[in-house]
Amino acid sequence: MEQLLVVSAMGDNSSNVVRNLTRVVLDCGGNIRESRMAALGSEFAILLLVSGNWHTMNRLEQDLRKHAESDGLVMQLKRTEPRHFAKELLPYAVDVVGLDQPGIVNSMSAFFATRKVEIGDVTTRTYETTSTGTQMFSVQMLINIPATVHISGLREEFMEFCDQLNVDAIIEPVKHA
């Protein structure tokens, strides 16, 4: 029976971090089903969802802990279950850009949480404009809207909310290839 393990790891920002960690997964017979990896400051952060049988999971837990010690990684492991959707959900993409200000992600997550909209993925970054050097902030989210929610009403509320934050936003259905 297939089992799932979430692996969270952080270490120095070198190309060996990804190679070495994924080698341990491969050598143990695990399969990486989902991943998120990014350089954050001088660190490199890795999130993996690994699948395998009972034997693979036990071996992974042991070998990954040894690998973390030898490579100086901060690591957490957690067994998990497959994700089940209790209701019909509609996938939408949210893109927000504005002046960098504290609390944007918190405000957006509160907006969606109070409307029972599930957040599936969040990516943020700050950058400077080339012309003025102004510090900007962007957020991309994948959200899952319950089919019972009136989409145009949610979109209108969200745009008003973004106007109050003084950020530009787009919310649109996820297009599948």
VMD Tcl script that builds the backbone (N, CA, C; Angstrom):
set m [mol new atoms 531]
animate dup $m
set s [atomselect $m all]
$s set {name element resname resid chain x y z} {
  {N N MET 1 A 0.837 -1.179 0.000}
  {CA C MET 1 A 0.000 0.000 0.000}
  {C C MET 1 A 0.884 1.245 0.000}
  {N N GLU 2 A 0.570 2.196 -0.892}
  {CA C GLU 2 A 1.374 3.404 -1.001}
  {C C GLU 2 A 1.175 4.308 0.208}
  {N N GLN 3 A 2.301 4.815 0.709}
  {CA C GLN 3 A 2.278 5.744 1.824}
  {C C GLN 3 A 2.954 7.034 1.388}
  {N N LEU 4 A 2.699 8.109 2.148}
  {CA C LEU 4 A 3.226 9.420 1.790}
  {C C LEU 4 A 4.019 10.018 2.947}
  {N N LEU 5 A 5.092 10.720 2.592}
  {CA C LEU 5 A 5.947 11.379 3.564}
  {C C LEU 5 A 6.234 12.793 3.074}
  {N N VAL 6 A 6.022 13.781 3.951}
  {CA C VAL 6 A 6.389 15.159 3.647}
  {C C VAL 6 A 7.782 15.395 4.217}
  {N N VAL 7 A 8.668 15.919 3.381}
  {CA C VAL 7 A 10.045 16.215 3.777}
  {C C VAL 7 A 10.249 17.720 3.644}
  {N N SER 8 A 10.658 18.347 4.721}
  {CA C SER 8 A 10.996 19.766 4.726}
  {C C SER 8 A 12.470 19.864 5.102}
  {N N ALA 9 A 13.255 20.487 4.229}
  {CA C ALA 9 A 14.695 20.582 4.485}
  {C C ALA 9 A 15.206 21.966 4.131}
  {N N MET 10 A 16.219 22.400 4.886}
  {CA C MET 10 A 16.835 23.691 4.620}
  {C C MET 10 A 18.333 23.566 4.882}
  {N N GLY 11 A 19.102 24.115 3.944}
  {CA C GLY 11 A 20.547 24.064 4.083}
  {C C GLY 11 A 21.202 25.158 3.284}
  {N N ASP 12 A 22.537 25.099 3.207}
  {CA C ASP 12 A 23.243 26.140 2.476}
  {C C ASP 12 A 22.841 26.122 1.004}
  {N N ASN 13 A 22.983 27.261 0.360}
  {CA C ASN 13 A 22.539 27.419 -1.017}
  {C C ASN 13 A 23.607 26.904 -1.982}
  {N N SER 14 A 23.654 25.580 -2.115}
  {CA C SER 14 A 24.593 24.997 -3.075}
  {C C SER 14 A 23.840 24.014 -3.954}
  {N N SER 15 A 24.372 23.773 -5.118}
  {CA C SER 15 A 23.718 22.851 -6.051}
  {C C SER 15 A 23.699 21.424 -5.514}
  {N N ASN 16 A 24.569 21.124 -4.568}
  {CA C ASN 16 A 24.617 19.768 -4.024}
  {C C ASN 16 A 23.433 19.438 -3.118}
  {N N VAL 17 A 22.793 20.442 -2.542}
  {CA C VAL 17 A 21.684 20.191 -1.617}
  {C C VAL 17 A 20.580 19.398 -2.312}
  {N N VAL 18 A 20.148 19.848 -3.483}
  {CA C VAL 18 A 19.076 19.167 -4.210}
  {C C VAL 18 A 19.537 17.794 -4.676}
  {N N ARG 19 A 20.717 17.749 -5.261}
  {CA C ARG 19 A 21.224 16.474 -5.782}
  {C C ARG 19 A 21.348 15.429 -4.686}
  {N N ASN 20 A 21.950 15.798 -3.556}
  {CA C ASN 20 A 22.176 14.832 -2.483}
  {C C ASN 20 A 20.869 14.359 -1.848}
  {N N LEU 21 A 19.942 15.278 -1.614}
  {CA C LEU 21 A 18.674 14.909 -0.982}
  {C C LEU 21 A 17.836 14.018 -1.906}
  {N N THR 22 A 17.770 14.378 -3.175}
  {CA C THR 22 A 16.969 13.563 -4.107}
  {C C THR 22 A 17.634 12.203 -4.361}
  {N N ARG 23 A 18.941 12.126 -4.205}
  {CA C ARG 23 A 19.650 10.851 -4.338}
  {C C ARG 23 A 19.246 9.906 -3.210}
  {N N VAL 24 A 19.118 10.416 -1.996}
  {CA C VAL 24 A 18.684 9.589 -0.862}
  {C C VAL 24 A 17.284 9.048 -1.135}
  {N N VAL 25 A 16.382 9.898 -1.628}
  {CA C VAL 25 A 15.013 9.459 -1.942}
  {C C VAL 25 A 15.054 8.346 -2.991}
  {N N LEU 26 A 15.819 8.544 -4.029}
  {CA C LEU 26 A 15.930 7.550 -5.099}
  {C C LEU 26 A 16.530 6.241 -4.590}
  {N N ASP 27 A 17.620 6.327 -3.830}
  {CA C ASP 27 A 18.279 5.124 -3.319}
  {C C ASP 27 A 17.381 4.313 -2.388}
  {N N CYS 28 A 16.450 4.980 -1.711}
  {CA C CYS 28 A 15.529 4.283 -0.800}
  {C C CYS 28 A 14.308 3.720 -1.537}
  {N N GLY 29 A 14.181 4.047 -2.813}
  {CA C GLY 29 A 13.045 3.557 -3.585}
  {C C GLY 29 A 11.830 4.463 -3.537}
  {N N GLY 30 A 12.012 5.697 -3.063}
  {CA C GLY 30 A 10.901 6.638 -2.996}
  {C C GLY 30 A 10.691 7.349 -4.316}
  {N N ASN 31 A 9.498 7.909 -4.470}
  {CA C ASN 31 A 9.149 8.655 -5.667}
  {C C ASN 31 A 8.691 10.050 -5.242}
  {N N ILE 32 A 9.312 11.088 -5.797}
  {CA C ILE 32 A 8.920 12.457 -5.479}
  {C C ILE 32 A 7.676 12.793 -6.294}
  {N N ARG 33 A 6.538 12.958 -5.592}
  {CA C ARG 33 A 5.275 13.253 -6.276}
  {C C ARG 33 A 5.051 14.738 -6.457}
  {N N GLU 34 A 5.494 15.547 -5.501}
  {CA C GLU 34 A 5.383 17.002 -5.598}
  {C C GLU 34 A 6.605 17.604 -4.926}
  {N N SER 35 A 6.987 18.795 -5.381}
  {CA C SER 35 A 8.115 19.466 -4.733}
  {C C SER 35 A 8.022 20.969 -4.920}
  {N N ARG 36 A 8.617 21.678 -3.980}
  {CA C ARG 36 A 8.816 23.116 -4.052}
  {C C ARG 36 A 10.233 23.337 -3.547}
  {N N MET 37 A 11.024 24.050 -4.306}
  {CA C MET 37 A 12.407 24.308 -3.911}
  {C C MET 37 A 12.745 25.738 -4.286}
  {N N ALA 38 A 13.450 26.423 -3.380}
  {CA C ALA 38 A 13.803 27.812 -3.671}
  {C C ALA 38 A 14.976 28.271 -2.819}
  {N N ALA 39 A 15.773 29.165 -3.413}
  {CA C ALA 39 A 16.814 29.859 -2.663}
  {C C ALA 39 A 16.131 30.987 -1.911}
  {N N LEU 40 A 16.339 31.030 -0.612}
  {CA C LEU 40 A 15.774 32.072 0.242}
  {C C LEU 40 A 16.923 32.676 1.027}
  {N N GLY 41 A 17.347 33.861 0.619}
  {CA C GLY 41 A 18.550 34.446 1.208}
  {C C GLY 41 A 19.727 33.550 0.870}
  {N N SER 42 A 20.543 33.241 1.851}
  {CA C SER 42 A 21.696 32.371 1.608}
  {C C SER 42 A 21.375 30.900 1.880}
  {N N GLU 43 A 20.113 30.599 2.120}
  {CA C GLU 43 A 19.684 29.221 2.390}
  {C C GLU 43 A 18.917 28.674 1.192}
  {N N PHE 44 A 18.801 27.358 1.141}
  {CA C PHE 44 A 18.009 26.706 0.113}
  {C C PHE 44 A 16.962 25.853 0.823}
  {N N ALA 45 A 15.691 26.088 0.515}
  {CA C ALA 45 A 14.593 25.383 1.170}
  {C C ALA 45 A 13.959 24.386 0.206}
  {N N ILE 46 A 13.635 23.214 0.737}
  {CA C ILE 46 A 13.074 22.133 -0.073}
  {C C ILE 46 A 11.857 21.560 0.643}
  {N N LEU 47 A 10.771 21.413 -0.093}
  {CA C LEU 47 A 9.577 20.703 0.376}
  {C C LEU 47 A 9.298 19.591 -0.614}
  {N N LEU 48 A 9.179 18.384 -0.117}
  {CA C LEU 48 A 8.908 17.238 -0.984}
  {C C LEU 48 A 7.727 16.440 -0.455}
  {N N LEU 49 A 6.934 15.899 -1.354}
  {CA C LEU 49 A 5.947 14.877 -1.019}
  {C C LEU 49 A 6.440 13.613 -1.700}
  {N N VAL 50 A 6.833 12.637 -0.875}
  {CA C VAL 50 A 7.441 11.411 -1.380}
  {C C VAL 50 A 6.499 10.243 -1.138}
  {N N SER 51 A 6.381 9.374 -2.135}
  {CA C SER 51 A 5.536 8.187 -1.990}
  {C C SER 51 A 6.394 6.931 -2.017}
  {N N GLY 52 A 5.855 5.884 -1.425}
  {CA C GLY 52 A 6.531 4.594 -1.410}
  {C C GLY 52 A 5.775 3.626 -0.515}
  {N N ASN 53 A 6.237 2.388 -0.474}
  {CA C ASN 53 A 5.589 1.405 0.397}
  {C C ASN 53 A 6.092 1.555 1.832}
  {N N TRP 54 A 5.590 0.719 2.721}
  {CA C TRP 54 A 5.927 0.799 4.138}
  {C C TRP 54 A 7.437 0.697 4.355}
  {N N HIS 55 A 8.069 -0.253 3.689}
  {CA C HIS 55 A 9.513 -0.463 3.828}
  {C C HIS 55 A 10.286 0.776 3.365}
  {N N THR 56 A 9.870 1.341 2.237}
  {CA C THR 56 A 10.518 2.541 1.698}
  {C C THR 56 A 10.431 3.696 2.686}
  {N N MET 57 A 9.256 3.885 3.273}
  {CA C MET 57 A 9.070 4.998 4.221}
  {C C MET 57 A 9.972 4.847 5.444}
  {N N ASN 58 A 10.057 3.640 5.983}
  {CA C ASN 58 A 10.930 3.416 7.149}
  {C C ASN 58 A 12.386 3.680 6.801}
  {N N ARG 59 A 12.805 3.188 5.662}
  {CA C ARG 59 A 14.190 3.403 5.231}
  {C C ARG 59 A 14.451 4.888 4.980}
  {N N LEU 60 A 13.482 5.575 4.334}
  {CA C LEU 60 A 13.631 7.009 4.078}
  {C C LEU 60 A 13.787 7.800 5.371}
  {N N GLU 61 A 12.945 7.488 6.354}
  {CA C GLU 61 A 13.015 8.219 7.613}
  {C C GLU 61 A 14.392 8.077 8.258}
  {N N GLN 62 A 14.942 6.896 8.229}
  {CA C GLN 62 A 16.274 6.675 8.808}
  {C C GLN 62 A 17.370 7.352 7.984}
  {N N ASP 63 A 17.359 7.101 6.668}
  {CA C ASP 63 A 18.429 7.614 5.811}
  {C C ASP 63 A 18.392 9.139 5.675}
  {N N LEU 64 A 17.209 9.717 5.635}
  {CA C LEU 64 A 17.119 11.171 5.531}
  {C C LEU 64 A 17.632 11.845 6.793}
  {N N ARG 65 A 17.350 11.260 7.948}
  {CA C ARG 65 A 17.877 11.834 9.196}
  {C C ARG 65 A 19.407 11.785 9.216}
  {N N LYS 66 A 19.977 10.649 8.785}
  {CA C LYS 66 A 21.440 10.539 8.709}
  {C C LYS 66 A 22.006 11.573 7.733}
  {N N HIS 67 A 21.339 11.711 6.586}
  {CA C HIS 67 A 21.789 12.661 5.566}
  {C C HIS 67 A 21.741 14.094 6.115}
  {N N ALA 68 A 20.691 14.420 6.838}
  {CA C ALA 68 A 20.555 15.764 7.403}
  {C C ALA 68 A 21.715 16.069 8.344}
  {N N GLU 69 A 22.067 15.108 9.196}
  {CA C GLU 69 A 23.181 15.305 10.134}
  {C C GLU 69 A 24.495 15.499 9.393}
  {N N SER 70 A 24.754 14.653 8.391}
  {CA C SER 70 A 26.043 14.716 7.701}
  {C C SER 70 A 26.167 15.942 6.799}
  {N N ASP 71 A 25.055 16.446 6.249}
  {CA C ASP 71 A 25.109 17.610 5.353}
  {C C ASP 71 A 24.736 18.921 6.040}
  {N N GLY 72 A 24.478 18.877 7.347}
  {CA C GLY 72 A 24.142 20.099 8.076}
  {C C GLY 72 A 22.796 20.699 7.683}
  {N N LEU 73 A 21.847 19.837 7.370}
  {CA C LEU 73 A 20.511 20.312 7.001}
  {C C LEU 73 A 19.594 20.368 8.215}
  {N N VAL 74 A 18.694 21.320 8.215}
  {CA C VAL 74 A 17.595 21.331 9.171}
  {C C VAL 74 A 16.458 20.609 8.456}
  {N N MET 75 A 15.946 19.525 9.065}
  {CA C MET 75 A 14.965 18.707 8.354}
  {C C MET 75 A 13.840 18.266 9.273}
  {N N GLN 76 A 12.648 18.212 8.708}
  {CA C GLN 76 A 11.493 17.646 9.393}
  {C C GLN 76 A 10.833 16.653 8.456}
  {N N LEU 77 A 10.357 15.566 9.044}
  {CA C LEU 77 A 9.661 14.530 8.281}
  {C C LEU 77 A 8.298 14.303 8.915}
  {N N LYS 78 A 7.294 14.122 8.071}
  {CA C LYS 78 A 5.956 13.863 8.601}
  {C C LYS 78 A 5.187 12.979 7.639}
  {N N ARG 79 A 4.652 11.886 8.168}
  {CA C ARG 79 A 3.786 11.027 7.361}
  {C C ARG 79 A 2.472 11.760 7.132}
  {N N THR 80 A 1.882 11.548 5.976}
  {CA C THR 80 A 0.623 12.210 5.652}
  {C C THR 80 A -0.278 11.269 4.862}
  {N N GLU 81 A -1.470 11.713 4.603}
  {CA C GLU 81 A -2.466 10.950 3.857}
  {C C GLU 81 A -2.715 11.638 2.520}
  {N N PRO 82 A -3.246 10.902 1.543}
  {CA C PRO 82 A -3.614 11.559 0.280}
  {C C PRO 82 A -4.654 12.643 0.543}
  {N N ARG 83 A -4.619 13.647 -0.273}
  {CA C ARG 83 A -5.558 14.754 -0.143}
  {C C ARG 83 A -6.886 14.366 -0.780}
  {N N HIS 84 A -7.949 14.572 -0.019}
  {CA C HIS 84 A -9.291 14.284 -0.519}
  {C C HIS 84 A -10.104 15.566 -0.484}
  {N N PHE 85 A -10.771 15.858 -1.575}
  {CA C PHE 85 A -11.618 17.038 -1.638}
  {C C PHE 85 A -13.041 16.636 -1.268}
  {N N ALA 86 A -13.589 17.289 -0.233}
  {CA C ALA 86 A -14.913 16.962 0.274}
  {C C ALA 86 A -16.020 17.515 -0.614}
  {N N LYS 87 A -15.716 18.519 -1.403}
  {CA C LYS 87 A -16.735 19.129 -2.249}
  {C C LYS 87 A -16.108 19.528 -3.570}
  {N N GLU 88 A -16.958 19.899 -4.504}
  {CA C GLU 88 A -16.457 20.327 -5.795}
  {C C GLU 88 A -15.811 21.701 -5.652}
  {N N LEU 89 A -14.574 21.792 -6.100}
  {CA C LEU 89 A -13.828 23.040 -5.994}
  {C C LEU 89 A -13.397 23.503 -7.377}
  {N N LEU 90 A -13.409 24.806 -7.577}
  {CA C LEU 90 A -13.021 25.402 -8.848}
  {C C LEU 90 A -11.657 26.072 -8.690}
  {N N PRO 91 A -10.653 25.665 -9.477}
  {CA C PRO 91 A -9.309 26.246 -9.331}
  {C C PRO 91 A -9.214 27.619 -9.997}
  {N N TYR 92 A -8.708 28.581 -9.237}
  {CA C TYR 92 A -8.508 29.939 -9.743}
  {C C TYR 92 A -7.096 30.392 -9.408}
  {N N ALA 93 A -6.569 31.290 -10.247}
  {CA C ALA 93 A -5.251 31.894 -10.021}
  {C C ALA 93 A -5.444 33.343 -9.593}
  {N N VAL 94 A -4.660 33.770 -8.617}
  {CA C VAL 94 A -4.693 35.137 -8.108}
  {C C VAL 94 A -3.295 35.716 -8.288}
  {N N ASP 95 A -3.227 36.913 -8.846}
  {CA C ASP 95 A -1.946 37.597 -9.035}
  {C C ASP 95 A -2.101 39.012 -8.502}
  {N N VAL 96 A -1.266 39.397 -7.546}
  {CA C VAL 96 A -1.346 40.705 -6.903}
  {C C VAL 96 A 0.026 41.368 -6.942}
  {N N VAL 97 A 0.052 42.656 -7.286}
  {CA C VAL 97 A 1.297 43.427 -7.323}
  {C C VAL 97 A 1.026 44.793 -6.713}
  {N N GLY 98 A 1.970 45.273 -5.915}
  {CA C GLY 98 A 1.842 46.610 -5.340}
  {C C GLY 98 A 3.106 47.013 -4.611}
  {N N LEU 99 A 3.050 48.177 -3.998}
  {CA C LEU 99 A 4.171 48.621 -3.168}
  {C C LEU 99 A 4.342 47.647 -2.021}
  {N N ASP 100 A 5.579 47.349 -1.674}
  {CA C ASP 100 A 5.841 46.424 -0.565}
  {C C ASP 100 A 5.356 47.058 0.730}
  {N N GLN 101 A 4.536 46.305 1.456}
  {CA C GLN 101 A 4.017 46.763 2.743}
  {C C GLN 101 A 3.745 45.546 3.614}
  {N N PRO 102 A 3.967 45.664 4.905}
  {CA C PRO 102 A 3.731 44.520 5.794}
  {C C PRO 102 A 2.264 44.106 5.798}
  {N N GLY 103 A 2.024 42.801 5.867}
  {CA C GLY 103 A 0.676 42.293 6.085}
  {C C GLY 103 A -0.129 41.916 4.862}
  {N N ILE 104 A 0.423 42.017 3.662}
  {CA C ILE 104 A -0.360 41.715 2.465}
  {C C ILE 104 A -0.786 40.246 2.454}
  {N N VAL 105 A 0.138 39.338 2.677}
  {CA C VAL 105 A -0.196 37.911 2.644}
  {C C VAL 105 A -1.183 37.563 3.753}
  {N N ASN 106 A -0.981 38.118 4.929}
  {CA C ASN 106 A -1.903 37.864 6.032}
  {C C ASN 106 A -3.301 38.375 5.696}
  {N N SER 107 A -3.399 39.563 5.144}
  {CA C SER 107 A -4.708 40.123 4.782}
  {C C SER 107 A -5.392 39.289 3.710}
  {N N MET 108 A -4.628 38.865 2.698}
  {CA C MET 108 A -5.219 38.057 1.622}
  {C C MET 108 A -5.688 36.705 2.152}
  {N N SER 109 A -4.876 36.078 2.982}
  {CA C SER 109 A -5.269 34.763 3.500}
  {C C SER 109 A -6.505 34.889 4.389}
  {N N ALA 110 A -6.612 35.974 5.150}
  {CA C ALA 110 A -7.807 36.194 5.967}
  {C C ALA 110 A -9.032 36.422 5.087}
  {N N PHE 111 A -8.861 37.164 4.010}
  {CA C PHE 111 A -9.971 37.403 3.083}
  {C C PHE 111 A -10.534 36.080 2.575}
  {N N PHE 112 A -9.644 35.202 2.105}
  {CA C PHE 112 A -10.114 33.932 1.544}
  {C C PHE 112 A -10.624 32.984 2.628}
  {N N ALA 113 A -9.990 32.966 3.784}
  {CA C ALA 113 A -10.409 32.066 4.864}
  {C C ALA 113 A -11.822 32.391 5.335}
  {N N THR 114 A -12.154 33.660 5.452}
  {CA C THR 114 A -13.500 34.018 5.911}
  {C C THR 114 A -14.566 33.651 4.888}
  {N N ARG 115 A -14.174 33.382 3.665}
  {CA C ARG 115 A -15.112 32.999 2.605}
  {C C ARG 115 A -15.022 31.512 2.274}
  {N N LYS 116 A -14.302 30.754 3.125}
  {CA C LYS 116 A -14.151 29.303 2.974}
  {C C LYS 116 A -13.501 28.909 1.644}
  {N N VAL 117 A -12.616 29.776 1.145}
  {CA C VAL 117 A -11.858 29.510 -0.076}
  {C C VAL 117 A -10.520 28.921 0.339}
  {N N GLU 118 A -10.197 27.767 -0.209}
  {CA C GLU 118 A -8.960 27.057 0.138}
  {C C GLU 118 A -7.781 27.620 -0.638}
  {N N ILE 119 A -6.687 27.867 0.065}
  {CA C ILE 119 A -5.447 28.303 -0.586}
  {C C ILE 119 A -4.613 27.057 -0.862}
  {N N GLY 120 A -4.272 26.850 -2.131}
  {CA C GLY 120 A -3.525 25.664 -2.525}
  {C C GLY 120 A -2.033 25.913 -2.681}
  {N N ASP 121 A -1.654 27.143 -3.042}
  {CA C ASP 121 A -0.250 27.434 -3.304}
  {C C ASP 121 A -0.052 28.940 -3.201}
  {N N VAL 122 A 1.054 29.367 -2.633}
  {CA C VAL 122 A 1.372 30.785 -2.509}
  {C C VAL 122 A 2.841 30.993 -2.857}
  {N N THR 123 A 3.107 31.975 -3.703}
  {CA C THR 123 A 4.475 32.379 -4.022}
  {C C THR 123 A 4.539 33.891 -3.889}
  {N N THR 124 A 5.528 34.381 -3.172}
  {CA C THR 124 A 5.695 35.825 -3.009}
  {C C THR 124 A 7.135 36.203 -3.322}
  {N N ARG 125 A 7.315 37.463 -3.673}
  {CA C ARG 125 A 8.675 37.975 -3.838}
  {C C ARG 125 A 8.658 39.488 -3.778}
  {N N THR 126 A 9.773 40.060 -3.398}
  {CA C THR 126 A 9.957 41.508 -3.445}
  {C C THR 126 A 11.007 41.809 -4.500}
  {N N TYR 127 A 10.887 42.983 -5.079}
  {CA C TYR 127 A 11.850 43.406 -6.096}
  {C C TYR 127 A 11.811 44.925 -6.191}
  {N N GLU 128 A 12.844 45.502 -6.777}
  {CA C GLU 128 A 12.907 46.947 -6.987}
  {C C GLU 128 A 12.575 47.256 -8.435}
  {N N THR 129 A 11.809 48.337 -8.659}
  {CA C THR 129 A 11.540 48.759 -10.029}
  {C C THR 129 A 12.844 49.277 -10.635}
  {N N THR 130 A 13.000 49.066 -11.920}
  {CA C THR 130 A 14.249 49.486 -12.573}
  {C C THR 130 A 14.350 50.997 -12.713}
  {N N SER 131 A 13.221 51.667 -12.889}
  {CA C SER 131 A 13.286 53.116 -13.132}
  {C C SER 131 A 13.487 53.932 -11.858}
  {N N THR 132 A 12.813 53.559 -10.759}
  {CA C THR 132 A 12.873 54.388 -9.549}
  {C C THR 132 A 13.508 53.695 -8.352}
  {N N GLY 133 A 13.661 52.369 -8.413}
  {CA C GLY 133 A 14.200 51.630 -7.285}
  {C C GLY 133 A 13.180 51.409 -6.179}
  {N N THR 134 A 11.901 51.673 -6.457}
  {CA C THR 134 A 10.832 51.481 -5.476}
  {C C THR 134 A 10.689 50.006 -5.148}
  {N N GLN 135 A 10.550 49.689 -3.860}
  {CA C GLN 135 A 10.402 48.302 -3.415}
  {C C GLN 135 A 8.963 47.837 -3.696}
  {N N MET 136 A 8.834 46.796 -4.526}
  {CA C MET 136 A 7.534 46.242 -4.915}
  {C C MET 136 A 7.372 44.845 -4.323}
  {N N PHE 137 A 6.135 44.370 -4.308}
  {CA C PHE 137 A 5.795 43.066 -3.754}
  {C C PHE 137 A 4.817 42.388 -4.698}
  {N N SER 138 A 5.020 41.099 -4.959}
  {CA C SER 138 A 4.055 40.363 -5.775}
  {C C SER 138 A 3.674 39.061 -5.078}
  {N N VAL 139 A 2.423 38.674 -5.256}
  {CA C VAL 139 A 1.879 37.435 -4.695}
  {C C VAL 139 A 1.164 36.700 -5.815}
  {N N GLN 140 A 1.464 35.421 -5.945}
  {CA C GLN 140 A 0.704 34.551 -6.834}
  {C C GLN 140 A 0.123 33.442 -5.965}
  {N N MET 141 A -1.159 33.218 -6.103}
  {CA C MET 141 A -1.839 32.171 -5.339}
  {C C MET 141 A -2.643 31.296 -6.283}
  {N N LEU 142 A -2.714 30.032 -5.929}
  {CA C LEU 142 A -3.696 29.141 -6.527}
  {C C LEU 142 A -4.713 28.879 -5.435}
  {N N ILE 143 A -5.964 29.157 -5.731}
  {CA C ILE 143 A -7.024 28.975 -4.748}
  {C C ILE 143 A -8.057 28.004 -5.300}
  {N N ASN 144 A -8.808 27.392 -4.408}
  {CA C ASN 144 A -9.884 26.478 -4.791}
  {C C ASN 144 A -11.177 27.018 -4.202}
  {N N ILE 145 A -12.064 27.432 -5.089}
  {CA C ILE 145 A -13.311 28.061 -4.683}
  {C C ILE 145 A -14.426 27.010 -4.698}
  {N N PRO 146 A -15.164 26.874 -3.592}
  {CA C PRO 146 A -16.302 25.940 -3.596}
  {C C PRO 146 A -17.295 26.308 -4.704}
  {N N ALA 147 A -17.828 25.295 -5.354}
  {CA C ALA 147 A -18.749 25.510 -6.466}
  {C C ALA 147 A -20.000 26.273 -6.040}
  {N N THR 148 A -20.282 26.283 -4.748}
  {CA C THR 148 A -21.466 26.980 -4.249}
  {C C THR 148 A -21.264 28.484 -4.131}
  {N N VAL 149 A -20.016 28.959 -4.242}
  {CA C VAL 149 A -19.716 30.390 -4.122}
  {C C VAL 149 A -20.007 31.083 -5.447}
  {N N HIS 150 A -20.655 32.231 -5.385}
  {CA C HIS 150 A -20.952 33.038 -6.569}
  {C C HIS 150 A -19.658 33.732 -6.996}
  {N N ILE 151 A -19.065 33.279 -8.109}
  {CA C ILE 151 A -17.732 33.722 -8.535}
  {C C ILE 151 A -17.677 35.226 -8.794}
  {N N SER 152 A -18.653 35.758 -9.514}
  {CA C SER 152 A -18.577 37.189 -9.838}
  {C C SER 152 A -18.685 38.040 -8.574}
  {N N GLY 153 A -19.460 37.607 -7.592}
  {CA C GLY 153 A -19.544 38.322 -6.322}
  {C C GLY 153 A -18.228 38.276 -5.568}
  {N N LEU 154 A -17.604 37.089 -5.539}
  {CA C LEU 154 A -16.299 36.951 -4.881}
  {C C LEU 154 A -15.266 37.823 -5.571}
  {N N ARG 155 A -15.259 37.800 -6.894}
  {CA C ARG 155 A -14.295 38.596 -7.655}
  {C C ARG 155 A -14.480 40.089 -7.348}
  {N N GLU 156 A -15.714 40.546 -7.303}
  {CA C GLU 156 A -15.986 41.956 -7.025}
  {C C GLU 156 A -15.521 42.333 -5.609}
  {N N GLU 157 A -15.821 41.486 -4.634}
  {CA C GLU 157 A -15.366 41.734 -3.256}
  {C C GLU 157 A -13.840 41.768 -3.183}
  {N N PHE 158 A -13.199 40.840 -3.896}
  {CA C PHE 158 A -11.743 40.768 -3.867}
  {C C PHE 158 A -11.116 42.014 -4.489}
  {N N MET 159 A -11.683 42.491 -5.594}
  {CA C MET 159 A -11.141 43.688 -6.237}
  {C C MET 159 A -11.310 44.913 -5.337}
  {N N GLU 160 A -12.432 45.025 -4.642}
  {CA C GLU 160 A -12.627 46.123 -3.694}
  {C C GLU 160 A -11.621 46.015 -2.544}
  {N N PHE 161 A -11.427 44.794 -2.060}
  {CA C PHE 161 A -10.449 44.527 -1.004}
  {C C PHE 161 A -9.051 44.970 -1.443}
  {N N CYS 162 A -8.659 44.622 -2.677}
  {CA C CYS 162 A -7.338 44.987 -3.198}
  {C C CYS 162 A -7.212 46.499 -3.384}
  {N N ASP 163 A -8.310 47.156 -3.777}
  {CA C ASP 163 A -8.289 48.618 -3.874}
  {C C ASP 163 A -7.979 49.237 -2.510}
  {N N GLN 164 A -8.550 48.669 -1.447}
  {CA C GLN 164 A -8.295 49.172 -0.096}
  {C C GLN 164 A -6.827 48.981 0.303}
  {N N LEU 165 A -6.216 47.884 -0.180}
  {CA C LEU 165 A -4.794 47.644 0.092}
  {C C LEU 165 A -3.883 48.446 -0.835}
  {N N ASN 166 A -4.472 49.075 -1.854}
  {CA C ASN 166 A -3.738 49.826 -2.860}
  {C C ASN 166 A -2.785 48.929 -3.656}
  {N N VAL 167 A -3.321 47.763 -4.087}
  {CA C VAL 167 A -2.561 46.834 -4.925}
  {C C VAL 167 A -3.392 46.489 -6.163}
  {N N ASP 168 A -2.705 46.131 -7.236}
  {CA C ASP 168 A -3.375 45.674 -8.455}
  {C C ASP 168 A -3.555 44.169 -8.361}
  {N N ALA 169 A -4.685 43.671 -8.883}
  {CA C ALA 169 A -4.956 42.237 -8.761}
  {C C ALA 169 A -5.696 41.700 -9.973}
  {N N ILE 170 A -5.484 40.414 -10.180}
  {CA C ILE 170 A -6.215 39.655 -11.186}
  {C C ILE 170 A -6.638 38.356 -10.525}
  {N N ILE 171 A -7.877 37.941 -10.756}
  {CA C ILE 171 A -8.340 36.640 -10.313}
  {C C ILE 171 A -9.049 36.012 -11.511}
  {N N GLU 172 A -8.545 34.830 -11.920}
  {CA C GLU 172 A -9.086 34.208 -13.127}
  {C C GLU 172 A -9.023 32.685 -12.996}
  {N N PRO 173 A -9.871 31.990 -13.768}
  {CA C PRO 173 A -9.846 30.525 -13.709}
  {C C PRO 173 A -8.495 29.995 -14.182}
  {N N VAL 174 A -8.078 28.884 -13.600}
  {CA C VAL 174 A -6.855 28.220 -14.043}
  {C C VAL 174 A -7.164 27.550 -15.371}
  {N N LYS 175 A -6.332 27.819 -16.344}
  {CA C LYS 175 A -6.528 27.247 -17.669}
  {C C LYS 175 A -5.699 25.978 -17.788}
  {N N HIS 176 A -6.339 24.902 -18.149}
  {CA C HIS 176 A -5.628 23.628 -18.321}
  {C C HIS 176 A -5.295 23.423 -19.779}
  {N N ALA 177 A -4.135 22.849 -20.044}
  {CA C ALA 177 A -3.685 22.610 -21.421}
  {C C ALA 177 A -4.440 21.452 -22.048}
}
mol reanalyze $m
mol bondsrecalc $m
mol representation Tube
mol addrep $m
